[in-house]
Amino acid sequence: MSHFFKSLVAAAVVGGSVLVGSTAALAVDIESYLDSHYDNGTTYDPRGDIDGVSAVYDDGTVGVLLRTRMPVDPATDDNWVYNNTGIIWMLDVDGDSIDDYWVGLVNNAGPSFAVTPPGDASTIICDGNPYFGSNGFIVVRFERTCIGSPVGFQMRAYHRYGWATSTSEDYAPSDGSYCCTVFAATEPQPDPEVTTAGTESGYWMITDNGEVSAFGDAKHYGNEIATTVKQVDIEPTPSGNGYWILAESGAVHAKGDARSLGSALNTLSPGEKAAALSSMPAGDGYWIFTDRGRVLAFGTARHFGDMSGVTLNGPVLDAVATPAGEGYWMVASDGGVFTFGNAKFYGSTGNLKLNQPVMSMAPDPDGSGYWLVASDGGIFAFEAGFYGSMGATPLNKPISGIVPGRGGYMMVGEDGGIFAFGNVAFHGSLGANPPARPVVAVALMS
């Protein structure tokens, strides 16, 4: 580490316009880790004893922060100016618990930072100036393209504080593991243009005891009230004049013009639960997906493979067919995405530590890309436009589902709250008068 700091001082290129001593502050949410005091000895210099570290990933930029037990300004502190003092934030962007980038901070005729490959101070990817906040945090911000615009990253930090006769060193976390996992508020794609007030004219939602609520032009074709078996999904027919209701037992209940083509009732293994149903474009077939990644095909739907022989990190919570019905995606609670048939893989959060589990997915209707939604309303867009999210908004109840529209998407909360983005129109919700049982799914009319 000492060699890296010396090399960074030699190679540093001072740039940017925000200097240490600025009173600017980060107006974004951050993930933080509080480090133990005196974790490297009772005589530890408080100016080198890490108190906390934080990370932020928002609005196209990455922010990394560090504060010590006795904060000092790197621009004016003698040991920053004259001795071998510095900070390294170590970033893992692909979830394999191996450093992918280092962000090194030194004072070289003024504080400056550089983003580099791990241990390679001679290869500077990006650089600039930090600032020292009024709350004692040393703050570095840079464009997310400097680290390849990943979906998210986890972080750890190292602080070396040197003076004339001795040097203190500290890690956060103390055991050298990673912390502060953060995700991009948006994927690095331009926001699509929103041109209409809404193209879908109605929708349904269903509670886990089978009560269906209809909004807009959607008609009510019946409930499937159950007291002992939970309902888990509702799937509209292509005409919008009916829907299928799926129970976790694998039973399928056809309403309106929906055709009854078979079910998984009495075929699931002990403890296995049905998780999702997705239909063929013509409504003449459908798939049932289980929480163990098993797929059962009915009618004209074909079996393209499944995950039944693989140990999953989390249960499969949702699955959707491709627009052509020639494949399907499955998503697990850890954000892992599994593709079959003509479904293409565009990315996942399966290799990252999530703040909240992924609950559902929605494919872009054009067939290229998809969205994942976490229970806190955070949206992860993969080769699909970002229209907004609820990730930074406190929710009354967790998000339980998402469905795609033409130029947008719609989320539903367990309390029946509806959150419509892009060109998907809002036609009402149950948010002001929540049902007795949690809402588990929402379905849009075509």
N, C-alpha and C positions, 0 to 999 in steps of 0.2 A: 504494500500500500504506500509506503514511504517513497519508493521509487516512482510509483505512478504519480504522486503529487509533484515530485521534482520534475518529472517529464512534462506534466501538464503545465507547470509554471513556464517551462521552456517553450512549450508549443502553443500556449494560450493565445487566442486572438480576441482582444477585447472588443465587443460590439454591443449593439442594442441601445436602447434609450432610457431604460428604467434602472436607476442606480440604487445601490444600498443606501438606506436612509430615507427612501421614499415612504410616504404615508399611505400609499395605495393599499387596497385590501382586496382579497378574493371574494367576489360576490357569488359564490357557488357552494354547493354542498361538497363535503370532503369526507373521506374515510381516514380514521385516525387510529394510532396505537400509542398508548401511554407506556413508556419504558420505565423499568424499576430504577430507583436511585441507588447509588453505591453498589451497583451490580458488578463492578470490576474492582472493588476495594473500598474500605472505609475512609481512606485518605484521598479519595478521588477528587481531582480539581473540579469544582462545580461548573466551571466554564466549558469543560469537556465531557460532562456527564449528561447524556441524552435524556431529556425529559419526555419528549414525544415527537412522533413523526406523522406526517399526513400526506395524502395523495389526492389529486383531483384530476378528473378527465371530463372536460366539458368545452362546448363551443369551439371545437377545433384545436384546443390547446391541452397540454399536459402541465400539471403543477405538482412539484414535490417540495415538502416543507420539513424543517427540523428546528427544534427548540431545545436548549440545554437548561440545566437546573439554574444556572446563572447566565442568562442571555447576554451576549456581547455582539456588537456590530462588527462584522468582518472588515468594514471600511476603516475603522478607527482603532480597533483593539491591537495592541503592540504585537501580541503573539501571532495574530493573523498577518500582520504587516511584515514582521521580521523573521518569523520562525516557520518551521515546517508544519503548518496547520492546514487542515482541509476537511472536506466532507465528500463522501461518495454515496449517492443513492444508486442502488443496484436493482434493475428492472428485469422482471421475467414476463415476457409478452405472450408466451405460448403455453403457459401452465405446466411446464415440465420441471419446475423448480431448479432451473439453471439460468444464471444471469445471461441476458441477451444484450443489454446496454448498461453502461455506467454513465452517470451524470456527476462529473467531478467539479468541485468548487474550490478555488484557491484565491489568494490575493496576489496578483501580479501587476503592480502599479495601479491597483484598484481591483476590487473583487470581480471575478468573472467565472463563468461556468462553461463547460463543454460536454456535449453528448458524444460518447465514443463507444467503440466495441469494448468489451470487458478487458481491462488491463492494458489497453493500447492507446496511450495518450497521444501518440503521433498521428492518429487517424481521427480527426475532428469532423463529426457529422453535422453538428449544429453548435452554435455558441451564443453567448450573450451575457447580460449582467443580471445579478439577482437583486433583491431588495430586502431590507431588514424591517419587518413590520412592527407596529406599535405594541403588538401582543408578544413580542420576543421571538417570533418565528423568522427564520431565514427562508426566503421563498425564491424558488426558481420556476420560471414558466417558459415553455417553448412549444412550437407547432408539433402536433401529433405525427406529422409526416416524418419527423426526425427519428421516430421509433417504428416506422412502418405502418402507422394508422391501424393498430390492432383493435380488436373488439374490446379488449381490456388488458390490464396488467396487474401484477402484484409486485411488492417492493420490500426491500430491506435497506438499512442505512448503516454507514460506518463514519465515525467522527474521530479524527486524530487532532489532538490539541497539544501543540508543542511549545515549550518555553526553553530558556537558556540551559537549564540543568536537567530537565526531565520531560517526559511526554506521557500523556494519558490517551488511551484509546477506548472506544465504546462502540458496541453494536446495538441496533434496535431492529427486531427483537434480540434479546441478549443471547439466545441460543443459535443465532444465525439463520433462523427460518424466515419465511416471508410474512408480510402483513398487508393491510391497507389495499385489498383488492378493489379496483374501481373499473367502471365500464364507460365507454363513450356514450354521451347523451344521444348521439346520432351516428350513423355510419357515414363515412366520407363520400357521400354522393349528393348531388344538388337536389334541393327540395323540389318535388314536382309541382307544377302549376295547378292550382285548384280553381276550376272554372264554373262549377255549378253548385247549387244549393243542396244537391243530393240526387242520386240516381236510383237507389233502392227505395221502394215505396213502403216497406214495412218489415217487421221482424217478429220473431217469437223468442221467448226465454222459458226455461224449464227449471223447476226446483228439484232437489234430490228425492222428493216424495211424489214426483210426477205431475205437479200442477203446472199447466202451460198458460202463459200470458201472451196475448197478441197485441201488436201495436201498428199504427198506420193502416195500410191496406191489407195487412195479414189477417186472415180469418182464423177463428178458433175451431179446430177440428176434433177437439176432445183431449181430456187428461188421461193419465194412466196412474191413478192414485195407488200408492203402495205403502204399507206401514212397516214391512219387514225387509224389503229389497230396495236399494237405492237406484234411482234412475241417474244415468251419467251423461247422456248426450241426446241432442235433437238434431235431425238432419232434414232439410226441406226437399221436397220433390222438385224436379226441373220446372214444372208448371207453376209452382207456388201454391198449388191447391191441396197440399197435404204435407205430411211429414212422418218420419220414423222416430220412434222413441226407443232408446237402448237402455236396458237395465244392466247393472253390474253382474247379474247372474248370466248374462248373455242373451236374455229374452229380447225379442224385437217386436214392437207394437206398431202396426201400420195404421195411420189415420188419414182421412180424406182420400185422395187418389193414390196414396202410397201403396205399392204392391208388397204383399208378404211373401218373401222369397226364401225364408229359412232363418234359423237362429242358432246361437251357440249354447242354448239352454241344455243342461245335463251333459255337456261335452268338455267343460273347463276342468282343469285339474284342481285338487284341493287347495284353497287359498288363492287361486287365480281369479282375476276379476276382469270383466269386459271394461274397456276404457273409452272407446270411440267407435263411431260408425261413419263411413263415408261412402257415397253412392256413385254409380256410373253416371256419365253425362245425360243419358237417356232415361235414367231411373229404372233400368231393367236389371240391375245388379247392385250389390254393395259388399263392402268388406266390414268385418268386425275385428277390431284390434284389442288385444288384451294388455294388461299392465306388465306382463312378462315378455311382451314383444311378439306374441303369436298372432298370426293373421289367418282368418277364416273367410273364404270367398263364397259368395252366393249369386245365383242368377248368371248373368254374363260376365261378372267380375272374375278376373283371372288372378291366380296366386303367383306373385313374383318373388316370393321369398320372405323370410321374417327373421327375428332375433331370438326365437324360442330356444335355441341351443347355446346361447351366449349369456354369461353372467353380466348383468347390467349394474351400473353404479347407482341408478335410480329407476323407479318404475316408469314405464311408458304412460303418459297422461293424455296424449292426444295424437291423432294421425289423420292425414288428409290425402285424398287421391289427387293426382295431377289433373289439370283441366281436360286432357284427352282420355283419362281413365286407363292409361297404359303404365301406370306405376303409382307409387305412393311414398309419402314421407311419414316417419314416426319421430316423435320428440319425447325424451325422458325428462324427469324432474331436474336433472343436473344440466339440462340444456343440450345433451347429446342428440344429434340428428342422424337418423338412419334412412338411407334411400334405397329404393327398389324399382325395377322396371326402368321407365324413362325419367324418373325423378332424379334431378341432379343435385349434387351436394354443393352448397354455396358457403357453408361455414356453420359453426355452432359455438356454444359456450361450454361444451362438455369438458374442456381441459382447463377451465377457470373456476375459481372459487366464487360462487354466487352469493350475493347478500340475501336473496330470496329465491325460492325454486321457480323454475319455468313451469307454467301451467298449461300453455296452449300454443299452437302455431297456426299461421294462416299463409297459404301460398299467394303470391302475386297472381292475379287472374291472367296475366299475359304469359304465365308459365316460367318466367325467369326470375327466381328469387323468392324469398319468403320473410315473414316476420315471426319472431318469438316474443311472448309476453311473460313477464314474471308476475308473481302474486302482488308485488307492490306497484304494478302498472308500468314498470320499465319496459321499453320496447327495444329489441335488438333486430335491426334491419340488415338483411343479407341480400345484396344485389336487388334491393327493392327500396322505393322511396320512403323517406322518413316524414311522416305527417304530424307527429307529435306523440306525447306519452303522458302518463300520470306519475312517472317515477319520482318527481320532485314534489308531489302533492300528497299530503296526508289523506288517506282513504278511510272511510268508515268501516269497510270490510275489504278483504283481499279480492283481487281480480281472479275470476275463475275461467274466463274464456275470451277468445278473440276470433273474429271472422273477417274475411276480406270483402271489400266492395270494389266497384270500378272506380279507382282513384282514391282509395282510402281504406280504412278499417274501423271496426267497432269492437270495443271491449265491454264486458259486463262484469259487475262485481257480485259478490255473494249476496249482497242486500238488494240486488236488482237495479243498481245504478248503471246507467248506460253512458258510455264515453265514446262519441263518434268523432272521427278525424277525417280530414280531406273532404271528398265529395259524398261521404256517407251521411245521409240526413238523420236528424234526431226526431223521433216520433213519440217520445215519452219513455218513462221508466217507472220502476217501483221504488226508487231511491228514497222518496219522501214517505212512503208507506211500505217498508220492507216486509216480505212474506215471512211466515213463521219458520220456514225451512230455507236453507241456502240455495241460491240460484247456481246451477252447475254448468249451464251452457246457453249460448245464444245462437240464433240462425237467421240469416238475412233472406228476404225474398229476392229472387233473381230479377 
